[in-house]
Amino acid sequence: MFGQNKTTPKFCDLKGKVAIVTGAGKGMGEADSIKLAGAGAKVVLADIDTASCEKVAEKIKQARGECLVVKCDQSKKADVENVVAETLKKFGKIDILVNNAGIYPFEPFLQMSEENFMKVININLKGYFLMAQACAKEMVKQKSGNIVNIASVAAIIGFSGLAHYCASKGGIVAMSKAMALELAPMGIRINCIDPGSIDTPGTHTMEMDEKTREAMLAPIPMKRNGKAEEIANAVLFLASDESSYMTGSVVVVDGGWTAG
Ligand SMILES: NC(=O)c1ccc[n+]([C@@H]2O[C@H](COP(=O)([O-])OP(=O)(O)OC[C@H]3O[C@@H](n4cnc5c(N)ncnc54)[C@H](O)[C@@H]3O)[C@@H](O)[C@H]2O)c1
């Protein structure tokens, strides 16, 4: 009978799984880490900002979760290799990677320097490649793995002042589809999430007046920004076996912004 079978597994149960989350110190990365740990995963918090990660780690430990903080600039191969090595040393395997860390500095296209263009590409796109490749090399050994790449609605629609960012996010979606084809036979799934406008420390540092903030809500049918936890819910679903027939997919979580 429904509800009476004690052996029915919990929805999106991650007990026994090991997950790495990049950019785990703040915003969506923090919410993702707490969500995955709450579902039973052991979580590695990777970020350039370890002080913020330590605060997230405290929250996870208070809720009786297990985690590890590792300093990592995901645009640097040596740092990425170190995250993988530390994860294996502490937890012995990698089941889930949430590629989340990214930057979004506004800059007019005509003034955009080659250096700044490459900085965004190196962190947002090359960083996801390095992390995904290093983790997938471990995942193939166990013939299973799950990668969730946080892209953006900027992969679907353009944004003034963010040509480098839009290029990086479009690249993430295209790369993820190619990875999904190659890695499906090895038991590894790769899916993307395209968040819309989400309240995070990153978006709060963007300088704009109240009028501009209101104008930004105009194209969003739900007339509000999303919460980091609303992205974390989608991450949990994609990271769990509940999404077992999904790979190469893009899940848009944007309050209807790009539906029109
Ligand atoms: N907030 C939004 O509205 C929004 C919308 C769509 C997509 N996104 C994407 O979601 C992701 C998270 O965004 P957020 O708003 O939570 O960001 P945030 O700025 O609030 O937090 C980002 C975290 O990433 C870390 N980080 C930055 N550079 C790093 C690097 N080189 N290596 C490792 N860690 C690094 C920062 O220290 C920080 O802890 C990003 O990829 C962003 O592009 C955000």
The ligand as a Gaussian input file, in Angstrom:
#p B3LYP/6-31G(d) Opt

LIG

0 1
 N       23.130000      34.786000      -9.841000
 C       22.552000      34.740000     -11.026000
 O       21.604000      35.476000     -11.318000
 C       23.047000      33.734000     -12.055000
 C       22.255000      33.503000     -13.181000
 C       22.649000      32.551000     -14.116000
 C       23.825000      31.840000     -13.913000
 N       24.582000      32.093000     -12.825000
 C       25.791000      31.289000     -12.651000
 O       25.709000      30.560000     -11.455000
 C       27.007000      30.384000     -10.892000
 C       27.019000      30.902000      -9.451000
 O       26.636000      32.256000      -9.454000
 P       26.404000      33.067000      -8.085000
 O       25.551000      34.231000      -8.439000
 O       25.998000      32.132000      -7.009000
 O       27.894000      33.598000      -7.810000
 P       28.538000      34.313000      -6.517000
 O       29.408000      35.394000      -7.057000
 O       27.513000      34.667000      -5.494000
 O       29.472000      33.150000      -5.930000
 C       30.456000      32.592000      -6.767000
 C       31.467000      31.783000      -5.967000
 O       32.454000      31.311000      -6.888000
 C       33.744000      31.538000      -6.364000
 N       34.737000      31.687000      -7.445000
 C       34.920000      32.759000      -8.261000
 N       35.950000      32.520000      -9.093000
 C       36.407000      31.261000      -8.830000
 C       37.438000      30.464000      -9.382000
 N       38.256000      30.918000     -10.329000
 N       37.604000      29.213000      -8.878000
 C       36.813000      28.744000      -7.883000
 N       35.837000      29.477000      -7.301000
 C       35.635000      30.731000      -7.769000
 C       33.593000      32.812000      -5.517000
 O       34.626000      32.911000      -4.549000
 C       32.207000      32.628000      -4.916000
 O       32.259000      31.925000      -3.677000
 C       27.961000      31.112000     -11.838000
 O       28.495000      30.206000     -12.750000
 C       27.057000      32.101000     -12.548000
 O       27.553000      32.459000     -13.814000
 C       24.238000      33.028000     -11.888000

